[in-house]
């Protein structure tokens, strides 16, 4: 068994090692995400959830203010800002050492959040929905999560089509990495975009071939927590999708995923711990 690639990323001058896979905890400051864990999305609730996730071992928190579930309606920048910035300030004040990712495709919000202490940007559009995003990320020298999405959240699940989904997503990343490096963004994390303009079969093709993306020599993030690709084959609801999510997280680790983006940090950290134990035994 080959040891995972030894990736690291530069977060505001600190070189952070992710050769051991990271777990990213999802903080949705939205009323309409597909899984809100039964919480009213107020600042105090987000603080409590952040505290729990950090205590359970989350390496990074991913804070988002606009739902990107299939069919989601786009909200205004002002509304997204009101959902994100107060929560960011509170989390940064309460947990000053926390690594905070901002889930947005808008450069203006990314710029403000990075000024206020956010660490990295998670862009579901890979820079396709805001041409200024690359300049903002480069200016702040922030790590950038580049996701593949066919279409927009409002349209992406309307008959997505590929000739070869693995080859096309791979080629997309090749182009994006070259473009990002050209514009001064070097700490790039790749997200194949499970469920973002993909059929069930496309999702499982990508998972089956996930290790191919490590050939691009950048960390790979997997976001499949409680999604339809877990629910549908098992005939279950989102509330019952924890066990299936953990199974797919384990498979992703076996295929060289570097970051798991999850709703359930404790269970994902257990999967990572057992995976590391297995790799150590095999080395």
HELIX and SHEET records of a PDB file:
HELIX    1   1 UNK A   43  UNK A   55  1                                  13    
HELIX    2   2 UNK A   77  UNK A   94  1                                  18    
HELIX    3   3 UNK A  107  UNK A  115  1                                   9    
HELIX    4   4 UNK A  133  UNK A  140  1                                   8    
HELIX    5   5 UNK A  165  UNK A  182  1                                  18    
HELIX    6   6 UNK A  200  UNK A  208  1                                   9    
HELIX    7   7 UNK A  210  UNK A  216  5                                   7    
HELIX    8   8 UNK A  228  UNK A  234  1                                   7    
HELIX    9   9 UNK A  238  UNK A  240  5                                   3    
HELIX   10  10 UNK A  242  UNK A  254  1                                  13    
HELIX   11  11 UNK A  265  UNK A  282  1                                  18    
SHEET    1   A 2 UNK A   8  UNK A  11  0                                        
SHEET    2   A 2 UNK A  14  UNK A  17 -1                                        
SHEET    1   B 9 UNK A  22  UNK A  28  0                                        
SHEET    2   B 9 UNK A  60  UNK A  64  1                                        
SHEET    3   B 9 UNK A 100  UNK A 103  1                                        
SHEET    4   B 9 UNK A 120  UNK A 123  1                                        
SHEET    5   B 9 UNK A 143  UNK A 147  1                                        
SHEET    6   B 9 UNK A 188  UNK A 191  1                                        
SHEET    7   B 9 UNK A 220  UNK A 222  1                                        
SHEET    8   B 9 UNK A 259  UNK A 262  1                                        
SHEET    9   B 9 UNK A  22  UNK A  28  1                                        
END                                                                             
